[in-house]
Amino acid sequence: MQDASIANRIVDGLFGVIMATRSNPIVRYDANSTICRLVAENLQSKISQEFEFVQKTSRSSEPTVLLIMDRKEDPVSPLLN
């Protein structure tokens, strides 16, 4: 249940960024992470629900890619410490 509320908050934030940048991204995610899958599916659902509005406000015809990664799988973080 807590994962779902966290995922919904992340989805709302990402959707806000999509609207602010006026993009219509292709959503990709880390297949090994359940939270990434949940966020990606919920975000894609929200984009689909608002498809007409997203399409109208989209600035370019160039497709963008939104890659959702789990911080636990970040290979760079251990090297920074």
Buried (B, 14 or more C-beta within 10 A) or exposed (E): EEEEEEBBEBBEEBBEEBEEEEBBBEBEBBEEBEBBBBBBBBBBEBBEEBEEEBEEBBEEEEEEEBEBEBEEEEEEEEEEE
